[in-house]
Amino acid sequence: MSERLPSALLASALIRRVHDAGGFAAVRAKGDPESGAFLLITLDRVNQTRLFERGLGPTGHPTMIDSTPADTSPDSVESYWRKRRDRDPDLWVIELDIPDGERFAAETIGAR
């Protein structure tokens, strides 16, 4: 048995935590319920869009990696995540509208 929690459970926990803190979270695309990766679309306090995904940091531990494209217009962000999803149909795409969305995600899905 794997030590890692299923992706569907982590996605649900993240959404619940964000809602409980007064923010908004929504699944834009469901990935593999057991082992799908996450791509998070976050809006910060000044409505700047950033994208993060869980990956391995320089120390070899899971961390949130900023994968924001250079153009952060709504159309560009939408195009970016759809292309990523086309290449990886197991990918979860979750939108978070809460201050410190990266921190919420890191605490919930197990990345530092």
VEXDRENRO-47203 format. One record per residue (C-alpha): residue number from 1; x, y, z. Coordinates in steps of 0.05 Angstrom, whole numbers, plus 5000, padded with zeros to 4 digits. Example, Ala and Ser with C-alpha at 12.3 -4.5 7.8 and 13.67 -1.06 7.14 Angstrom:
R    i     X     Y     Z
R    1  5246  4910  5156
R    2  5273  4979  5143
***
This chain:
R    i     X     Y     Z
R    1  5000  5000  5000
R    2  5024  5070  4983
R    3  5040  5120  5038
R    4  5012  5176  4996
R    5  4939  5196  5002
R    6  4896  5191  4939
R    7  4894  5254  4896
R    8  4818  5258  4899
R    9  4821  5261  4976
R   10  4875  5314  4974
R   11  4836  5356  4924
R   12  4773  5352  4968
R   13  4812  5371  5030
R   14  4844  5431  4995
R   15  4777  5456  4971
R   16  4745  5448  5039
R   17  4802  5485  5074
R   18  4798  5543  5026
R   19  4723  5548  5033
R   20  4728  5543  5109
R   21  4777  5602  5108
R   22  4729  5645  5068
R   23  4760  5635  5000
R   24  4737  5604  4935
R   25  4763  5539  4904
R   26  4739  5499  4845
R   27  4761  5439  4806
R   28  4772  5461  4733
R   29  4791  5389  4712
R   30  4789  5324  4750
R   31  4850  5280  4744
R   32  4866  5209  4764
R   33  4832  5198  4832
R   34  4890  5157  4859
R   35  4954  5188  4833
R   36  4940  5249  4791
R   37  4987  5308  4795
R   38  4962  5378  4813
R   39  4965  5444  4775
R   40  4939  5501  4817
R   41  4914  5567  4790
R   42  4918  5619  4845
R   43  4895  5691  4850
R   44  4932  5733  4901
R   45  4912  5796  4938
R   46  4923  5840  4877
R   47  4888  5791  4829
R   48  4953  5768  4800
R   49  4946  5698  4771
R   50  5000  5648  4787
R   51  5005  5573  4772
R   52  5038  5522  4818
R   53  5049  5448  4817
R   54  5076  5398  4866
R   55  5145  5375  4847
R   56  5213  5358  4878
R   57  5254  5416  4903
R   58  5330  5420  4905
R   59  5332  5381  4970
R   60  5292  5324  4940
R   61  5230  5339  4982
R   62  5162  5356  4952
R   63  5152  5431  4943
R   64  5107  5479  4905
R   65  5140  5499  4839
R   66  5119  5563  4806
R   67  5100  5546  4734
R   68  5067  5612  4716
R   69  5072  5627  4641
R   70  5102  5694  4621
R   71  5034  5719  4596
R   72  4983  5716  4653
R   73  4923  5742  4615
R   74  4861  5699  4626
R   75  4863  5671  4556
R   76  4937  5652  4562
R   77  4928  5618  4629
R   78  4868  5580  4603
R   79  4907  5558  4541
R   80  4967  5538  4583
R   81  4929  5492  4631
R   82  4888  5461  4575
R   83  4952  5444  4536
R   84  4982  5414  4600
R   85  4918  5374  4611
R   86  4919  5349  4538
R   87  4988  5320  4551
R   88  4970  5292  4619
R   89  4897  5271  4626
R   90  4911  5249  4698
R   91  4926  5322  4718
R   92  4880  5356  4769
R   93  4870  5431  4754
R   94  4845  5469  4815
R   95  4832  5544  4819
R   96  4842  5579  4887
R   97  4819  5649  4901
R   98  4847  5663  4971
R   99  4906  5701  4998
R  100  4966  5655  5005
R  101  4936  5602  4960
R  102  5006  5572  4951
R  103  5012  5562  5027
R  104  4943  5530  5031
R  105  4961  5482  4976
R  106  5030  5465  5005
R  107  5001  5451  5074
R  108  4945  5408  5046
R  109  4976  5367  4990
R  110  5042  5355  5026
R  111  5092  5402  4994
R  112  5137  5449  5033
***
